[in-house]
Amino acid sequence: ALQAIPGASCYATCGAVAYGPKRASAVLGSLDLSQDKPTDGAAYKASKNTWTKHLARAKRQEVGATWCVCESGACGPTFNFP
């Protein structure tokens, strides 16, 4: 919905969607955002916050943008933290 308003594309620098870390490097570049595997739900949430913050900062600097929107989530049969 960020691009739904006429003229909004004049303010967008770029965009990317990556599902899964193995394919993310093809879309996002060779950023080293590796972290230790979380051991519980709280650690998982903290790791996602850290990952998205670092990714947003790196991409914002890379393209010279003022803002970068980055989000992360988890779902599917391998997600087992509440």
N, C-alpha and C positions, 0 to 999 in steps of 0.2 A: 504494500500500500504506500510505501515511501515515494514511489514514482507515479502514483495515480493522479496527481494534480498536474494539469497542463503547465508546462514550463519547468517542472521539477528536474527533468533530465539535464538541464543547463547547469545544475549544481552537483551532479553525480560524476565522480571521477572514474570509478570502475566498480565491479562487483564480481563475486565468486561464490560458488557453493561447492563444498567438499564433504562427501559422506565417507568418513573413515580415514584414519591416519595414514594408511598405506597409499591411498590415492591423493591425499591432500597435498603432498609435495609436488605433484604434477600441476596442480592448480595454484597453490599458494607459494611455490618456490621452495628453496632449500633452507628453510628456517630450522634451527635447532630448538625445538620446543619440548624436547624429551623430558620426562619426569619419571620418578619412581611410580610403580603401580600402586594405586591406593588400596588400603587394606579394609576399609569400611565405608559406609555411606557418607559420613562427615568428611573423611579424607578425599573421597571421590568428588564431592561438591567443591571442596577447596581447590583440588587440582584443576577442575573445569574453570573456576574463577581465575586462577593464575594463568592457565593456558589462553583463555580468551583475552585477558588483559594484555598479555605479552604479544599475542598475534595482532590485536588491534593497534597497539603502539607501533609495532614493526611495519605493518602495512600503511598506516597513516604517514609515517616518516618516508617510506619508500615512494609513495605517490605524491607526497607534498600536500596532503589534505589537512584540513582543519579538524575534521571529525572522521572517525571510522566506527561503523557499527559492526560488532562481532558478537555472535551468539553460539552457544554450544548446547547440545542436549544428548540424551541417551534413550534408547528404546530398543526393542527387539529381544530375541531369546537369550542373548548373552548378557543383558543388563540385569544384574542381580542385587544392586544396592537400593534400599528403599529411599 
